[in-house]
Each structure stands twice: as C-alpha cells, then as structure tokens.
C-alpha cells in the first residue's frame, strides 16, 4: 500500500543504522526481550484500561514488526543470526 511505502522510505536511514550497529549493541534483541517480558502485564492493563501501557506495547510491537520485515527482506540467514546472537562483552 502507499502508506507502507511512505513508512519504509521515512525509516530507511534508521533501519540502515540499526542494521550496521545492532550486531555490536544488541538493541533489537533487547527491544524484543523487553516486549516479551511485559506481555504478561497486557491483560492486567486492558482490565484496568491502562491506555498508556497498551499504546506503548502496540508501538513496540509495530517497531519490531517493521524492523524484522526489513531485516528478513535484506539479509541472508547467516547475517540475520548475528542480530539475534548478541553477547555482552565484559
């Protein structure tokens, strides 16, 4: 769709930067871990109508989906693996 193309064009520089730096920083993996750890709170948030938390979770999931789409469409399986095997250096 036209909106999707506009989104991709607007975020291309951010995605390129993340692709370059993520193997060293582990930011994508960290975002996914935080999202997964907070999913338990989603049910409680909907019951309490905590719209701010729901909005934040929605945005995090949207960002993860957009980034994964870019990563999967532009990388080999080996390159992708680098982005999910980050280990903190001592």
C-alpha positions as CSV (number, residue, x, y, z in Angstrom):
1,X,0.0,0.0,0.0
2,X,1.0,3.6,-0.4
3,X,1.2,4.2,3.4
4,X,3.6,1.2,3.8
5,X,5.9,2.6,1.1
6,X,5.9,6.0,2.8
7,X,6.8,4.4,6.1
8,X,9.6,2.4,4.5
9,X,11.0,5.5,2.8
10,X,10.8,7.5,6.0
11,X,12.6,4.9,8.1
12,X,15.3,3.7,5.7
13,X,18.1,5.6,7.3
14,X,17.1,4.4,10.8
15,X,16.9,0.8,9.6
16,X,20.3,1.1,7.9
17,X,21.9,2.4,11.0
18,X,20.4,-0.3,13.2
19,X,21.5,-3.0,10.7
20,X,25.1,-1.7,11.0
21,X,25.2,-1.2,14.7
22,X,22.9,-3.9,16.1
23,X,25.4,-6.8,16.0
24,X,27.5,-4.7,18.4
25,X,24.7,-3.2,20.5
26,X,22.1,-5.9,20.6
27,X,19.3,-3.2,20.6
28,X,16.8,-5.3,18.5
29,X,17.2,-8.3,20.8
30,X,16.8,-6.0,23.9
31,X,13.6,-4.5,22.5
32,X,12.2,-7.9,21.8
33,X,13.2,-9.2,25.3
34,X,11.6,-6.1,27.0
35,X,8.4,-6.5,24.9
36,X,8.1,-10.2,25.8
37,X,8.8,-9.6,29.5
38,X,6.0,-7.0,29.6
39,X,3.4,-9.0,27.7
40,X,2.2,-10.6,31.0
41,X,1.1,-7.1,32.0
42,X,-1.0,-6.5,28.9
43,X,-4.1,-8.4,30.2
44,X,-4.0,-6.5,33.5
45,X,-3.6,-3.3,31.6
46,X,-6.6,-3.9,29.5
47,X,-8.7,-4.8,32.5
48,X,-7.6,-1.6,34.3
49,X,-7.9,0.4,31.0
50,X,-4.2,1.5,31.2
51,X,-4.2,3.0,27.8
52,X,-0.7,4.3,28.0
53,X,0.8,0.9,28.6
54,X,-1.3,-0.6,25.8
55,X,-0.2,2.2,23.5
56,X,3.5,1.6,24.4
57,X,3.2,-2.2,23.8
58,X,1.4,-1.6,20.5
59,X,4.2,0.8,19.3
60,X,6.9,-1.6,20.4
61,X,5.3,-4.5,18.5
62,X,4.9,-2.3,15.5
63,X,8.5,-1.3,15.5
64,X,9.6,-4.9,16.0
65,X,7.5,-6.0,13.0
66,X,8.8,-3.2,10.8
67,X,12.4,-3.9,11.6
68,X,12.0,-7.6,11.2
69,X,10.5,-7.1,7.8
70,X,13.5,-5.0,6.7
71,X,16.0,-7.4,8.2
72,X,14.4,-10.5,6.7
73,X,14.0,-9.0,3.2
74,X,17.6,-7.7,3.0
75,X,19.7,-10.2,4.8
76,X,20.9,-13.8,4.5
77,X,20.1,-16.2,7.2
78,X,23.7,-16.0,8.5
79,X,23.5,-12.2,8.7
80,X,20.2,-12.4,10.5
81,X,21.6,-14.8,13.0
82,X,24.2,-12.2,14.0
83,X,21.5,-9.8,15.1
84,X,20.0,-12.4,17.5
85,X,23.1,-13.8,19.0
86,X,24.5,-10.7,20.7
87,X,26.5,-11.4,23.8
88,X,27.6,-8.7,26.2
89,X,31.3,-8.2,26.3
90,X,32.9,-7.9,29.7
